[in-house]
């Protein structure tokens, strides 16, 4: 299945970006969704996740209060609103989909995800 991210780019510290991830091949409402990132020379890191229903979310501590994950099941899209960006947020950001039977479940481990996008680059620099 194909997940396509968009919205990455170059932004100054303190700025904002909104990432989007869309799919036309999955029954989107059957999947919990997540965002991960990978900086150069580092392992892929969990950023945020949202349940199928959108009612539950979870974030890595380093982005709490700055990033917001949301989804629109009617459009089969998930979003990551990133505010107050810092240079250490620079990475390739990936969205991922995890098949789940439970509307309130979410996942913070990469191995729990079934499908991945190709990634979008986010660079925070002055």
C-alpha positions as CSV (number, residue, x, y, z in Angstrom):
1,X,0.0,0.0,0.0
2,X,1.2,3.5,-0.7
3,X,1.5,6.3,1.8
4,X,2.6,9.7,0.4
5,X,3.9,12.4,2.7
6,X,4.1,16.1,1.8
7,X,4.7,19.4,3.4
8,X,8.3,19.2,4.3
9,X,10.8,22.0,3.6
10,X,13.2,24.5,5.0
11,X,12.1,26.6,8.0
12,X,13.8,28.9,10.4
13,X,14.0,28.1,14.1
14,X,10.7,29.0,15.8
15,X,8.8,28.5,12.6
16,X,6.0,26.0,11.7
17,X,5.3,23.3,9.2
18,X,2.3,21.0,8.6
19,X,3.1,17.6,7.2
20,X,0.4,15.6,5.4
21,X,0.2,11.9,4.6
22,X,-2.4,10.5,2.2
23,X,-3.3,7.1,1.0
24,X,-5.8,5.9,-1.6
25,X,-5.0,2.2,-1.1
26,X,-5.9,1.5,2.5
27,X,-9.2,1.3,4.3
28,X,-7.8,4.2,6.3
29,X,-10.2,4.1,9.2
30,X,-8.9,0.6,10.0
31,X,-5.4,1.8,10.8
32,X,-3.8,3.6,13.7
33,X,-1.3,6.1,12.2
34,X,2.1,7.3,13.3
35,X,4.9,9.7,12.4
36,X,8.5,8.8,12.8
37,X,11.7,10.7,11.9
38,X,15.3,9.9,11.1
39,X,18.1,12.4,11.4
40,X,21.5,11.8,9.6
41,X,23.5,9.2,11.5
42,X,20.7,8.4,13.9
43,X,18.2,5.6,14.2
44,X,14.5,6.1,13.2
45,X,12.7,7.7,16.1
46,X,9.0,7.7,17.1
47,X,7.4,11.1,17.0
48,X,3.6,10.8,17.4
49,X,0.7,8.4,17.0
50,X,-3.1,8.6,16.7
51,X,-5.8,6.0,17.2
52,X,-8.2,4.9,14.4
53,X,-10.9,7.1,15.8
54,X,-8.6,10.0,16.4
55,X,-9.6,10.2,20.0
56,X,-6.3,9.1,21.5
57,X,-2.8,10.5,20.7
58,X,0.6,10.0,22.1
59,X,3.9,11.9,21.6
60,X,7.6,11.6,22.3
61,X,8.5,13.9,25.1
62,X,10.7,16.1,23.0
63,X,7.8,17.3,20.8
64,X,5.0,17.5,23.4
65,X,3.3,20.9,23.4
66,X,4.9,21.8,20.0
67,X,3.6,19.1,17.6
68,X,0.0,18.0,17.1
69,X,-1.1,14.9,15.2
70,X,-4.6,14.7,13.7
71,X,-6.5,12.7,11.1
72,X,-9.4,13.1,8.7
73,X,-10.8,9.6,8.0
74,X,-13.1,11.0,5.3
75,X,-10.1,12.2,3.3
76,X,-7.8,9.3,4.3
77,X,-5.2,11.7,5.5
78,X,-3.1,12.2,8.7
79,X,-1.3,15.4,9.6
80,X,1.5,16.6,11.8
81,X,1.3,20.2,12.8
82,X,4.8,21.3,13.9
83,X,5.2,24.5,15.8
84,X,8.2,26.2,17.5
85,X,10.6,24.1,15.4
86,X,14.1,23.6,16.6
87,X,17.3,22.7,14.7
88,X,17.2,19.3,16.4
89,X,13.8,18.6,14.7
90,X,15.7,18.4,11.4
91,X,15.1,14.9,9.9
92,X,13.3,12.9,7.3
93,X,9.8,12.4,8.5
94,X,7.9,9.2,7.7
95,X,4.2,8.4,8.2
96,X,3.2,4.8,8.9
97,X,0.0,2.8,9.2
98,X,-0.7,0.0,11.7
99,X,-3.7,-2.3,11.1
100,X,-5.7,-2.7,14.3
101,X,-9.1,-3.9,15.3
102,X,-9.3,-1.6,18.2
103,X,-10.5,2.0,17.7
104,X,-8.6,3.3,20.7
105,X,-5.2,1.6,20.2
106,X,-2.1,3.5,19.1
107,X,1.5,2.4,18.7
108,X,4.9,3.9,19.4
109,X,7.2,1.2,18.1
110,X,8.2,1.0,14.4
111,X,7.8,-2.8,14.2
112,X,4.1,-2.5,15.0
113,X,3.5,-0.7,11.7
114,X,2.6,-2.4,8.5
115,X,3.1,0.3,5.9
116,X,5.4,3.2,5.5
117,X,5.7,6.3,3.3
118,X,8.8,7.4,1.5
119,X,9.5,10.3,3.8
120,X,9.7,14.1,3.5
121,X,12.6,16.2,4.5
122,X,12.3,18.8,7.3
123,X,15.2,21.2,7.8
124,X,15.2,23.7,10.6
125,X,18.0,26.2,10.1
126,X,18.6,29.9,10.0
